[in-house]
């Protein structure tokens, strides 16, 4: 795990607009408020805080070397994620919003605010789902499940739940080692094959009474 001091240094540098590897944008990425960028920065730092920037094989070297490597890679990847990734997302979103709103200033500002905060909050939710302990995940899931869902939003709500499950599964799959990935793929293939066999048996059992009646006739 990256130390809290390293995370704090990377956060302060971003808040002050100081970068070493990626140049700061000359203009604002978009007219959206900075709330979305701050949320995305928090999500990025939480993700790095739960990660190892230096491979565990190299932990035998001096702690000062490891601390310097953590600081270097944390600042580098934070700048890449925020200045290139998030700023690029804001620029693409702003171009799309301009096409939709057709020059309406309030429409552009409102849609940009909504899209950026929604995207940043989704990123933070995914990261928290990966980092937090299982008890906290269960408590948050219970709170979300208890929220009232409008009747007309049922299919949309189910779609977002399915997408959330797929994304979390992909993230966990990417974190596995090569051996574990092959084992998980093999287990999935066995489950699919077993379900097919069960379906065939059920079809045969459902077809047996009809066949017996025909033979009796």
C-alpha positions in Angstrom: 0.0 0.0 0.0 1.1 3.5 -0.7 1.7 5.6 2.4 -0.7 8.4 3.4 2.1 10.9 3.2 2.6 10.1 -0.5 -1.1 10.3 -1.1 -1.2 13.7 0.7 1.7 15.1 -1.4 0.1 14.0 -4.7 -3.2 15.6 -3.6 -1.6 18.9 -2.6 0.3 19.1 -5.9 -2.9 18.6 -7.9 -4.9 21.1 -5.8 -2.1 23.7 -6.3 -2.0 23.0 -10.0 1.7 21.8 -9.9 2.7 19.0 -12.3 6.1 17.5 -13.3 5.3 15.0 -16.0 2.1 16.2 -17.7 1.7 19.9 -18.6 -1.2 21.7 -17.1 -3.9 22.6 -19.6 -3.6 26.3 -20.6 -7.4 26.8 -20.5 -10.1 25.2 -18.3 -11.0 21.7 -19.4 -14.7 22.7 -19.5 -17.0 25.2 -17.9 -18.3 22.6 -15.4 -17.7 23.2 -11.7 -14.6 21.6 -10.1 -16.7 19.3 -7.9 -16.4 16.5 -10.4 -12.6 16.8 -10.8 -12.2 16.8 -7.0 -14.3 13.6 -6.7 -12.3 11.9 -9.4 -9.1 13.0 -7.7 -10.3 11.4 -4.5 -11.2 8.2 -6.3 -7.8 8.1 -8.0 -5.9 8.6 -4.7 -8.0 6.0 -2.9 -7.3 3.5 -5.6 -3.6 4.2 -5.4 -3.6 4.0 -1.6 -4.9 0.5 -1.9 -2.3 -0.5 -4.5 1.4 -1.3 -4.6 3.3 1.0 -6.9 6.5 -1.1 -6.4 6.3 -4.9 -7.0 6.6 -7.0 -3.8 9.7 -8.7 -5.2 11.6 -5.3 -4.9 10.6 -4.7 -1.2 13.9 -6.2 -0.1 15.7 -2.9 -1.0 16.0 0.2 1.2 12.8 1.7 2.6 14.0 5.1 1.3 14.2 3.8 -2.2 10.7 2.3 -2.0 9.3 5.5 -0.6 10.9 7.5 -3.4 9.6 5.0 -6.0 6.1 5.2 -4.5 6.2 9.0 -4.6 7.4 9.1 -8.2 4.9 6.7 -9.6 2.0 8.0 -7.5 2.6 11.6 -8.8 3.1 10.3 -12.4 -0.1 8.2 -12.5 -2.1 10.8 -10.7 -1.2 13.4 -13.4 -2.0 10.9 -16.1 -5.4 10.0 -14.7 -6.4 13.6 -13.8 -4.8 15.8 -16.4 -5.2 13.5 -19.4 -8.0 11.1 -18.5 -10.4 13.3 -16.6 -9.7 16.5 -18.6 -10.2 14.5 -21.8 -13.5 13.2 -20.5 -14.6 16.8 -19.7 -13.6 18.1 -23.2 -15.5 15.3 -25.0 -18.5 15.7 -22.8 -18.5 19.5 -23.4 -18.4 19.0 -27.2 -21.4 16.6 -26.9 -23.3 19.0 -24.6 -22.7 21.9 -27.0 -24.3 19.8 -29.8 -27.3 18.9 -27.6 -27.9 22.4 -26.1 -27.3 24.4 -29.4 -25.7 27.4 -27.7 -28.0 27.6 -24.6 -25.6 28.7 -21.8 -27.7 27.4 -18.9 -28.4 24.1 -20.6 -24.7 23.6 -21.2 -23.8 24.5 -17.6 -26.5 22.3 -16.1 -25.7 19.2 -18.3 -22.0 19.6 -17.8 -22.5 19.8 -14.0 -24.7 16.7 -14.0 -22.5 14.6 -16.3 -19.2 15.4 -14.6 -20.5 14.8 -11.1 -22.3 11.6 -12.2 -19.1 10.3 -13.9 -16.9 11.2 -10.9 -19.4 9.7 -8.4 -19.5 6.5 -10.5 -15.7 6.3 -10.5 -15.6 6.8 -6.7 -18.3 4.2 -6.2 -16.4 1.6 -8.2 -13.2 2.3 -6.3 -14.9 2.2 -2.9 -16.5 -1.1 -3.9 -13.0 -2.5 -4.6 -11.3 -1.1 -1.5 -13.8 -1.1 1.3 -14.2 -4.1 3.6 -17.0 -6.6 3.0 -19.0 -5.5 6.0 -19.1 -1.9 4.8 -20.1 -3.1 1.3 -23.0 -5.1 2.8 -24.2 -2.1 4.8 -24.0 0.2 1.8 -25.8 -2.4 -0.3 -28.6 -2.7 2.3 -29.0 1.1 2.3 -29.2 1.3 -1.5 -31.6 -1.7 -1.6 -33.9 0.1 0.8 -34.2 3.3 -1.3 -37.5 3.8 -3.0 -37.5 3.2 -6.7 -40.2 4.7 -8.9 -42.4 2.2 -10.7 -41.4 3.4 -14.2 -37.7 3.1 -13.4 -37.7 -0.6 -12.7 -36.1 -1.8 -16.0 -33.6 1.1 -15.9 -32.7 0.3 -12.3 -32.2 -3.4 -13.1 -30.0 -2.4 -16.1 -27.8 -0.3 -13.9 -27.5 -3.1 -11.3 -26.5 -5.5 -14.1 -23.9 -3.1 -15.4 -22.5 -2.6 -11.9 -22.2 -6.3 -11.5 -20.4 -6.7 -14.8 -18.0 -3.8 -14.2 -17.1 -5.1 -10.7 -16.6 -8.6 -12.0 -14.3 -7.2 -14.8 -12.3 -5.2 -12.2 -11.8 -8.2 -9.9 -10.9 -10.4 -12.9 -8.2 -8.0 -14.0 -6.7 -8.1 -10.5 -6.2 -11.9 -10.6 -3.0 -13.6 -11.5 -2.7 -15.5 -14.8 -3.2 -18.8 -13.0 -6.3 -17.6 -11.2 -7.7 -16.2 -14.4 -7.4 -19.6 -16.1 -9.0 -21.3 -13.2 -11.9 -18.9 -13.0 -12.5 -19.3 -16.8 -12.4 -23.1 -16.4 -14.9 -22.9 -13.5 -17.2 -20.7 -15.5 -17.1 -23.1 -18.5 -17.9 -26.0 -16.1 -20.9 -24.1 -14.8 -22.2 -23.4 -18.3 -21.7 -27.0 -19.2 -23.5 -28.2 -16.1 -26.4 -25.8 -16.7 -26.7 -27.2 -20.3 -26.7 -30.8 -19.0 -29.4 -29.9 -16.5 -31.6 -28.3 -19.2 -31.3 -31.4 -21.4 -32.3 -33.6 -18.5 -35.3 -31.5 -17.8 -36.4 -31.6 -21.4 -36.0 -35.3 -21.5 -38.0 -35.7 -18.3 -40.7 -33.4 -19.7 -40.9 -35.4 -22.9 -41.1 -38.9 -21.3 -44.8 -38.7 -20.2 -45.9 -37.6 -23.7 -44.0 -40.5 -25.2 -45.5 -43.0 -22.7 -49.0 -41.8 -23.5 -48.4 -42.2 -27.3 -47.1 -45.8 -26.7 -50.1 -46.7 -24.6 -52.4 -45.5 -27.3 
